[in-house]
Amino acid sequence: MLLEELLRCQIHEWYPVFRRHTVPTVILPLPAAFLRYLAGRPAYPDPDGEQPEDDAEPLPFFLPAITSGRNAFPPAHAHHPDPVSLLDRDNSDLFFDSADDDDRDADSPLRPAFPDLEAAVDSAIAELGGAALPKLNWSAPKDAAFMSADGTIRCTCFAEVAMLLRSSDCVAHDLACARPSCKDFSPPAGVRRNATTGADEGARPNADKDAKDTIEEKTDQHKALEAGGMGAPANGRESSNDAGSMSDSKETADKGGNKSSAGSEVDDAPQEDVAQESYWTWVDDGFQYYLALRKWYPGLRPESEFRCFVWQRRLVAVSQRDPSAYYPSLPRWSAEVQPKIEALFEQVIEPQFASENYTFDVYVRADGRVKLIDFNPWGGYTLPLLFTWEELEQEVREELEFRVVMQHGAVRPGLMTAVPYDMLDWGEGSGWDVFLKKADDELNKQMASLGANS
């Protein structure tokens, strides 16, 4: 994957050209302070203070301070006791220090305010009808859908947008790894790596192997987090909302695709080069990131979304966008859909999109109109779905191939878990095990204190 191919797939690059054929979207430039917040850095660092290292531990997760009063997450107060109380009498003060805690949190430097961005986001959401789906240059925070009450990434205010973006590994990938994953990316001076080679580490033993293991682990996580459309319900099934489910250009190729996690063909790049270029931390090198807010459409049908593959400027294949489900009507309906998709490509997309090899996602409405959803670069982190990249790159292909899941037994397993990795680890010594033990100790202390005072 080349850098120019990746940059063409940024939503702010292609949206003005294809505005009439896609979902209504408002695009806002993101200030550097908000990018630092998303990256877990101090949003407004003290210029005279000590600056954190590029690979320092991120700050704790705090939502920004809300200045407009439109907060989707009202603070808990002492007069709203915890539903699980120790005794019948009111002991809620044991759980909440005071209502003043919320005021103190609001003044914390860990909760920066972004009043201008907040006002712009709230205004854009109102312009789009009161609900929108957020997306950065390439990726949507679909892996953070478990954070929302309804299991989607539908947002109605700035607080919800910030929560999803700050929680998302897909967004973190946009910030830290999207451009470095390109073969021809030249890093700005002073960039620090999380994964380095033996030479960078002073010939540390097994450094290459450690870096490779780190990359493979990240690849597995991206497979779990980035396989589907934007909003994933709590049960793990991909949601199609976002006029289809808005797909990203940063999706991990499966093993059948034979692509490395760095976005380079395995045969073309030695492993040490992959290790050098694959896993970076975010640095403020002046690259402009944008927030795209896309109109929310409830009740969209996942079987109506398709991924289209363009190889050497020819539309060579179309795949059902969700390979983890069988839709009985789709095998028959695909024959009607194919000429409509071909017409959109020949009349609208091919004459105006400059890349030779790429993919694009579409949503076919009930009235037969085809809406463009997104562009993705060829290979790299883009999933080939019901194909493999080897099949798609065949030189001799006489006609377009349209693949859908034909029967129940042919579905491919879904890759979305809809929960963080640490929630799957409940073993001895895990983070959750330590947390629960500390909670038990604290509860026992409170019970003992109650007994002593009674």
C-alpha positions as a printed NumPy array, in Angstrom:
array([[  0.   ,   0.   ,   0.   ],
       [  1.387,   3.38 ,  -1.033],
       [  0.892,   6.568,   0.93 ],
       [ -0.872,   8.381,  -1.919],
       [ -3.377,   5.509,  -2.186],
       [ -4.101,   5.719,   1.526],
       [ -4.468,   9.505,   1.464],
       [ -6.997,   9.353,  -1.389],
       [ -9.229,   7.233,   0.856],
       [ -9.518,   9.935,   3.528],
       [-13.137,  10.931,   3.787],
       [-12.434,  14.664,   3.487],
       [-10.607,  13.967,   0.194],
       [-13.319,  12.023,  -1.594],
       [-16.508,  13.362,   0.015],
       [-16.599,  16.709,  -1.873],
       [-16.285,  14.841,  -5.193],
       [-18.987,  12.246,  -4.481],
       [-21.26 ,  14.312,  -2.225],
       [-24.353,  13.66 ,  -4.369],
       [-23.866,   9.897,  -4.17 ],
       [-23.142,   9.342,  -0.488],
       [-24.429,   9.978,   3.026],
       [-24.787,  13.595,   4.233],
       [-21.656,  14.384,   6.219],
       [-20.202,  17.333,   8.108],
       [-16.394,  17.373,   8.289],
       [-14.561,  19.307,  11.006],
       [-10.787,  19.819,  11.382],
       [ -9.503,  18.547,  14.713],
       [ -7.205,  20.77 ,  16.787],
       [ -3.888,  19.383,  17.982],
       [ -5.04 ,  19.614,  21.617],
       [ -7.91 ,  17.198,  20.948],
       [ -5.584,  14.811,  19.113],
       [ -3.276,  14.825,  22.133],
       [ -6.292,  14.009,  24.308],
       [ -7.254,  11.081,  22.047],
       [ -3.678,   9.811,  22.19 ],
       [ -3.703,   9.851,  25.999],
       [ -1.386,  12.857,  26.261],
       [ -1.921,  16.142,  28.142],
       [ -4.159,  18.212,  25.871],
       [ -2.596,  21.482,  26.988],
       [  0.941,  20.626,  28.15 ],
       [  2.891,  23.119,  30.226],
       [  5.505,  24.56 ,  27.834],
       [  7.869,  25.086,  30.777],
       [  7.228,  21.672,  32.316],
       [  8.712,  18.268,  31.596],
       [  7.359,  16.839,  28.352],
       [  6.248,  13.173,  28.341],
       [  8.067,  10.664,  26.164],
       [  6.331,   9.625,  22.938],
       [  5.925,   6.08 ,  24.253],
       [  4.969,   7.047,  27.816],
       [  1.956,   5.42 ,  29.451],
       [ -1.294,   7.146,  28.373],
       [ -3.224,   9.249,  30.846],
       [ -6.277,   7.768,  32.606],
       [ -9.531,   7.836,  30.653],
       [-11.485,  10.98 ,  31.511],
       [-14.18 ,  12.55 ,  29.352],
       [-13.583,  16.19 ,  28.428],
       [-15.193,  18.879,  30.536],
       [-18.519,  19.835,  28.933],
       [-19.105,  23.567,  28.581],
       [-22.467,  23.578,  26.795],
       [-24.403,  21.657,  29.454],
       [-25.38 ,  18.981,  26.894],
       [-23.855,  16.028,  28.722],
       [-25.244,  12.586,  27.934],
       [-23.731,  11.212,  31.15 ],
       [-25.266,  12.955,  34.187],
       [-23.082,  12.82 ,  37.315],
       [-24.005,  10.545,  40.196],
       [-24.893,  12.373,  43.406],
       [-25.24 ,  11.264,  46.981],
       [-29.029,  11.566,  46.871],
       [-29.028,   8.88 ,  44.159],
       [-27.707,   5.924,  46.203],
       [-26.118,   2.85 ,  44.723],
       [-28.901,   0.301,  44.031],
       [-26.884,  -2.362,  45.839],
       [-26.702,  -1.068,  49.413],
       [-25.011,  -2.691,  52.351],
       [-27.943,  -2.237,  54.732],
       [-31.535,  -1.104,  54.512],
       [-30.657,   2.259,  55.987],
       [-29.123,   4.97 ,  53.8  ],
       [-25.367,   4.441,  53.682],
       [-24.827,   5.966,  50.263],
       [-22.237,   8.33 ,  51.718],
       [-19.963,   5.294,  52.009],
       [-19.952,   5.014,  48.228],
       [-19.957,   8.698,  47.278],
       [-17.724,  11.175,  49.053],
       [-19.993,  14.083,  48.129],
       [-21.649,  15.793,  45.219],
       [-18.639,  18.086,  45.149],
       [-16.547,  15.251,  43.678],
       [-18.042,  15.925,  40.269],
       [-17.107,  19.583,  40.493],
       [-13.548,  18.677,  41.473],
       [-13.333,  16.231,  38.547],
       [-14.537,  18.919,  36.171],
       [-11.594,  21.116,  37.199],
       [ -9.063,  18.305,  36.816],
       [ -6.313,  18.832,  34.216],
       [ -7.155,  15.3  ,  33.055],
       [-10.526,  16.677,  31.862],
       [ -9.613,  19.374,  29.354],
       [-12.282,  21.493,  27.722],
       [-12.648,  21.987,  23.97 ],
       [-15.436,  24.593,  23.8  ],
       [-15.008,  25.54 ,  20.135],
       [-14.905,  21.935,  18.949],
       [-17.8  ,  21.016,  21.252],
       [-19.961,  23.802,  19.819],
       [-19.076,  22.811,  16.244],
       [-19.855,  19.121,  16.879],
       [-23.184,  19.827,  18.577],
       [-24.152,  22.195,  15.757],
       [-23.225,  19.616,  13.102],
       [-25.227,  16.877,  14.832],
       [-28.258,  19.173,  14.965],
       [-27.784,  19.953,  11.253],
       [-27.78 ,  16.204,  10.502],
       [-31.088,  15.63 ,  12.267],
       [-30.023,  15.09 ,  15.874],
       [-27.919,  11.93 ,  15.548],
       [-24.692,  11.117,  13.727],
       [-21.936,   8.538,  13.442],
       [-18.356,   9.758,  14.031],
       [-15.362,   8.848,  11.903],
       [-11.773,  10.047,  11.632],
       [ -9.899,  10.341,   8.323],
       [-10.208,   6.599,   7.68 ],
       [-11.719,   4.755,  10.637],
       [-14.855,   4.793,  12.72 ],
       [-14.798,   3.79 ,  16.408],
       [-16.886,   0.682,  15.785],
       [-14.799,  -1.324,  18.247],
       [-16.017,   1.024,  21.013],
       [-19.717,   0.331,  20.395],
       [-19.835,  -1.68 ,  23.634],
       [-19.395,   1.633,  25.496],
       [-22.759,   2.975,  24.349],
       [-26.126,   2.176,  25.852],
       [-27.605,   0.755,  22.634],
       [-24.516,  -1.069,  21.325],
       [-24.082,   1.252,  18.327],
       [-21.931,   4.301,  17.693],
       [-24.884,   6.65 ,  17.264],
       [-24.047,   9.991,  18.898],
       [-26.292,  12.888,  19.873],
       [-23.746,  15.222,  21.501],
       [-20.045,  15.974,  21.803],
       [-19.646,  13.972,  25.032],
       [-20.71 ,  10.766,  23.273],
       [-18.416,  11.463,  20.32 ],
       [-15.443,  12.048,  22.622],
       [-16.189,   8.897,  24.621],
       [-16.244,   6.668,  21.53 ],
       [-13.164,   8.213,  19.926],
       [-11.138,   8.041,  23.147],
       [-12.174,   4.388,  23.707],
       [-11.391,   3.144,  20.214],
       [ -8.356,   1.167,  19.089],
       [ -9.43 ,   1.794,  15.485],
       [ -9.108,   5.545,  16.053],
       [ -5.775,   5.04 ,  17.814],
       [ -4.669,   3.113,  14.724],
       [ -5.567,   6.074,  12.505],
       [ -3.445,   8.335,  14.67 ],
       [ -0.422,   6.098,  15.137],
       [ -0.244,   3.423,  12.448],
       [ -2.173,   4.36 ,   9.302],
       [  0.545,   6.307,   7.498],
       [  3.527,   4.328,   8.875],
       [  1.921,   1.159,   7.48 ],
       [  2.581,   2.422,   3.934],
       [  5.657,   1.159,   2.099],
       [  6.86 ,   4.613,   1.08 ],
       [  6.152,   6.478,   4.335],
       [  9.044,   8.655,   5.502],
       [  8.806,   9.318,   9.245],
       [  9.33 ,  12.856,  10.504],
       [ 12.516,  13.471,  12.454],
       [ 12.433,  12.409,  16.084],
       [  9.62 ,   9.864,  15.823],
       [  9.873,   7.139,  18.449],
       [  8.875,   3.519,  17.891],
       [  7.114,   1.145,  20.256],
       [  8.507,  -1.866,  18.372],
       [ 12.162,  -1.611,  17.391],
       [ 14.838,  -3.795,  15.885],
       [ 17.99 ,  -5.136,  17.446],
       [ 20.066,  -2.327,  15.961],
       [ 17.8  ,   0.28 ,  17.541],
       [ 18.041,  -1.473,  20.883],
       [ 21.818,  -1.796,  20.934],
       [ 21.694,  -5.373,  19.596],
       [ 19.374,  -6.467,  22.39 ],
       [ 18.955, -10.27 ,  22.118],
       [ 15.698, -11.411,  20.487],
       [ 14.657,  -7.819,  19.755],
       [ 13.499,  -8.734,  16.244],
       [ 11.454, -11.621,  17.601],
       [  9.905,  -9.455,  20.331],
       [  8.925,  -6.805,  17.801],
       [  7.447,  -9.413,  15.476],
       [  5.471, -10.961,  18.362],
       [  4.142,  -7.525,  19.285],
       [  2.991,  -6.933,  15.715],
       [  1.333, -10.355,  15.454],
       [ -0.485,  -9.73 ,  18.732],
       [ -1.731,  -6.384,  17.441],
       [ -2.836,  -8.055,  14.201],
       [ -4.949, -10.561,  16.137],
       [ -6.527,  -7.733,  18.12 ],
       [ -7.36 ,  -5.808,  14.942],
       [ -8.995,  -8.914,  13.516],
       [-11.256,  -9.026,  16.541],
       [-11.976,  -5.306,  16.587],
       [-12.087,  -4.204,  12.956],
       [-13.8  ,  -6.894,  10.947],
       [-17.273,  -5.437,  10.643],
       [-19.163,  -2.261,   9.981],
       [-19.167,   0.764,  12.234],
       [-21.656,  -0.065,  14.949],
       [-21.458,  -3.436,  16.657],
       [-24.334,  -4.374,  18.954],
       [-23.655,  -5.958,  22.288],
       [-24.18 ,  -9.458,  20.944],
       [-21.196,  -9.069,  18.649],
       [-23.095,  -8.942,  15.337],
       [-22.107,  -6.108,  13.065],
       [-24.598,  -3.304,  12.726],
       [-25.352,  -1.738,   9.374],
       [-26.278,   1.715,  10.613],
       [-24.398,   4.594,   8.988],
       [-26.167,   4.108,   5.7  ],
       [-24.921,   0.606,   5.643],
       [-22.362,   0.15 ,   8.342],
       [-19.636,   2.663,   7.602],
       [-16.546,   0.65 ,   6.916],
       [-12.976,   1.738,   7.389],
       [ -9.894,   1.703,   5.289],
       [ -8.065,   0.351,   8.321],
       [ -9.244,  -3.232,   8.576],
       [ -6.955,  -6.169,   9.126],
       [ -6.571,  -8.657,   6.312],
       [ -7.336, -12.207,   7.344],
       [ -4.816, -15.001,   6.99 ],
       [ -6.335, -16.032,   3.682],
       [ -5.472, -12.605,   2.327],
       [ -1.725, -13.129,   2.82 ],
       [ -1.121,  -9.526,   3.818],
       [  1.051,  -8.449,   6.692],
       [ -0.246,  -6.223,   9.459],
       [  2.001,  -3.49 ,   8.159],
       [  0.051,  -3.259,   4.93 ],
       [  2.878,  -4.773,   2.854],
       [  2.859,  -8.042,   0.978],
       [  4.627, -10.679,   3.026],
       [  6.747, -11.747,   0.046],
       [  7.936,  -8.206,  -0.684],
       [  9.09 ,  -7.082,   2.765],
       [ 11.543,  -8.832,   5.07 ],
       [ 10.272,  -9.356,   8.587],
       [ 12.766,  -6.944,  10.117],
       [ 11.456,  -4.155,   7.854],
       [  7.917,  -4.972,   8.881],
       [  8.984,  -4.812,  12.523],
       [ 10.618,  -1.447,  11.968],
       [  7.598,   0.141,  10.312],
       [  4.556,  -1.523,  11.807],
       [  3.904,  -0.231,  15.278],
       [  4.342,   3.431,  16.054],
       [  3.211,   5.903,  18.657],
       [  1.327,   9.031,  17.688],
       [  3.381,  12.189,  17.329],
       [  2.207,  15.669,  16.429],
       [  4.007,  16.053,  13.112],
       [  1.53 ,  18.554,  11.701],
       [ -0.608,  16.06 ,   9.777],
       [ -4.212,  17.264,   9.755],
       [ -6.87 ,  14.928,  11.107],
       [-10.585,  15.461,  10.634],
       [-13.776,  14.401,  12.368],
       [-16.511,  13.348,   9.952],
       [-20.037,  13.249,  11.363],
       [-22.287,  11.153,   9.139],
       [-26.08 ,  11.255,   9.242],
       [-27.642,   8.425,  11.247],
       [-30.25 ,   6.3  ,   9.463],
       [-32.145,   3.868,  11.709],
       [-33.419,   0.564,  10.424],
       [-30.901,  -0.08 ,   7.673],
       [-30.505,  -3.626,   6.394],
       [-27.057,  -5.269,   6.65 ],
       [-27.752,  -7.508,   3.642],
       [-27.954,  -4.364,   1.487],
       [-24.3  ,  -3.445,   1.922],
       [-21.558,  -4.689,  -0.402],
       [-17.804,  -4.334,  -0.836],
       [-16.551,  -3.792,  -4.383],
       [-12.997,  -4.558,  -5.534],
       [-11.278,  -2.546,  -8.265],
       [ -8.08 ,  -4.036,  -9.735],
       [ -6.195,  -2.154, -12.461],
       [ -9.163,   0.209, -12.784],
       [-11.581,  -2.661, -13.484],
       [-14.4  ,  -3.703, -11.17 ],
       [-13.475,  -7.353, -10.74 ],
       [-15.502,  -8.554,  -7.749],
       [-18.283,  -7.749,  -5.301],
       [-18.769,  -9.365,  -1.898],
       [-21.516,  -9.379,   0.659],
       [-20.254,  -6.911,   3.291],
       [-21.133,  -9.109,   6.284],
       [-19.704, -12.604,   5.647],
       [-20.809, -13.839,   9.075],
       [-24.527, -14.047,   8.222],
       [-26.797, -15.819,   5.742],
       [-29.661, -13.786,   4.267],
       [-32.161, -15.993,   2.359],
       [-33.199, -13.212,  -0.037],
       [-29.659, -12.213,  -0.993],
       [-28.687, -14.974,  -3.491],
       [-31.684, -14.102,  -5.644],
       [-31.484, -10.323,  -5.12 ],
       [-27.787, -10.121,  -6.023],
       [-28.628, -10.594,  -9.713],
       [-30.682,  -7.377,  -9.583],
       [-28.064,  -5.49 ,  -7.579],
       [-25.042,  -6.242,  -9.772],
       [-25.935,  -4.052, -12.799],
       [-26.781,  -1.128, -10.493],
       [-23.372,  -1.333,  -8.802],
       [-21.627,  -1.635, -12.184],
       [-23.455,   1.46 , -13.417],
       [-22.369,   3.503, -10.384],
       [-18.767,   2.421, -10.896],
       [-18.65 ,   3.105, -14.638],
       [-20.54 ,   6.407, -14.588],
       [-19.472,   7.976, -11.276],
       [-16.55 ,   6.342,  -9.472],
       [-14.095,   5.196, -12.159],
       [-13.932,   8.557, -13.978],
       [-13.265,  10.498, -10.754],
       [-11.217,   8.291,  -8.388],
       [ -7.527,   8.293,  -9.295],
       [ -6.206,   5.07 ,  -7.738],
       [ -5.704,   1.971,  -9.881],
       [ -6.39 ,  -0.558,  -7.123],
       [ -8.859,   0.07 ,  -4.299],
       [-12.124,  -1.057,  -2.772],
       [-15.33 ,   0.831,  -2.15 ],
       [-18.406,   0.005,  -0.093],
       [-21.966,   0.687,  -1.205],
       [-25.465,   0.437,   0.2  ],
       [-28.346,  -0.5  ,  -2.104],
       [-31.62 ,   1.126,  -1.074],
       [-35.009,  -0.529,  -1.357],
       [-35.828,   1.701,  -4.349],
       [-32.728,   0.415,  -6.177],
       [-30.557,   3.498,  -5.777],
       [-26.942,   2.804,  -4.804],
       [-25.235,   4.95 ,  -2.172],
       [-21.456,   5.157,  -1.86 ],
       [-20.332,   4.559,   1.729],
       [-16.544,   4.514,   1.822],
       [-13.259,   3.965,  -0.008],
       [-10.53 ,   1.631,   1.251],
       [ -6.993,   1.069,  -0.063],
       [ -6.148,  -2.236,  -1.718],
       [ -4.654,  -4.808,   0.645],
       [ -3.116,  -3.701,   3.89 ],
       [ -5.747,  -3.654,   6.594],
       [ -8.703,  -3.944,   4.217],
       [-10.562,  -7.249,   4.45 ],
       [-11.187,  -9.241,   1.232],
       [-14.28 , -10.773,   2.925],
       [-15.536, -13.712,   0.779],
       [-12.438, -13.592,  -1.442],
       [ -8.689, -13.828,  -0.954],
       [ -6.284, -11.248,  -2.304],
       [ -4.682, -13.895,  -4.536],
       [ -8.025, -14.55 ,  -6.223],
       [ -8.666, -10.854,  -6.687],
       [ -5.252, -10.183,  -8.218],
       [ -5.544, -12.795, -10.966],
       [ -4.479, -11.31 , -14.286],
       [ -7.112, -13.156, -16.32 ],
       [-10.659, -12.379, -15.207],
       [-13.267, -12.274, -17.929],
       [-16.219, -10.976, -15.929],
       [-17.164,  -9.579, -12.55 ],
       [-17.645, -12.172,  -9.798],
       [-20.394, -11.538,  -7.234],
       [-20.203, -13.592,  -4.029],
       [-22.779, -13.94 ,  -1.276],
       [-23.283, -16.529,   1.448],
       [-25.471, -19.157,  -0.247],
       [-26.52 , -21.253,   2.76 ],
       [-26.41 , -21.342,   6.547],
       [-23.411, -23.662,   6.743],
       [-21.273, -21.412,   4.54 ],
       [-21.101, -18.36 ,   6.808],
       [-17.713, -17.24 ,   8.012],
       [-17.296, -16.684,  11.753],
       [-17.756, -13.134,  12.927],
       [-14.592, -11.474,  14.192],
       [-16.211,  -8.887,  16.439],
       [-16.275,  -9.629,  20.172],
       [-17.847,  -6.303,  21.186],
       [-15.929,  -6.372,  24.469],
       [-12.373,  -5.354,  25.342],
       [ -9.697,  -8.013,  25.509],
       [ -9.186,  -7.536,  29.25 ],
       [-12.844,  -8.411,  29.887],
       [-12.186, -11.845,  28.395],
       [ -9.394, -12.564,  30.886],
       [-10.729, -13.533,  34.303],
       [ -7.843, -15.816,  35.276],
       [ -5.804, -15.728,  38.463],
       [ -3.661, -12.602,  38.556],
       [ -5.523, -10.864,  35.714],
       [ -6.546,  -7.232,  35.95 ],
       [-10.127,  -8.158,  36.767],
       [ -9.014, -10.667,  39.399],
       [ -6.923,  -8.018,  41.163],
       [ -9.718,  -5.447,  40.869],
       [-12.353,  -7.751,  42.376],
       [-10.07 ,  -8.745,  45.242],
       [ -9.467,  -5.095,  46.069],
       [-13.202,  -4.424,  45.886],
       [-13.863,  -7.303,  48.309],
       [-11.243,  -5.956,  50.715],
       [-12.792,  -2.486,  50.606],
       [-16.28 ,  -3.89 ,  51.179],
       [-15.057,  -5.901,  54.178],
       [-13.474,  -2.766,  55.662],
       [-16.729,  -0.855,  55.268],
       [-18.717,  -3.671,  56.859],
       [-16.268,  -3.775,  59.784],
       [-16.57 ,  -0.005,  60.172],
       [-20.365,  -0.253,  60.253],
       [-20.191,  -2.97 ,  62.902],
       [-17.863,  -0.908,  65.085],
       [-20.12 ,   2.155,  64.9  ],
       [-23.406,   0.349,  65.566]])
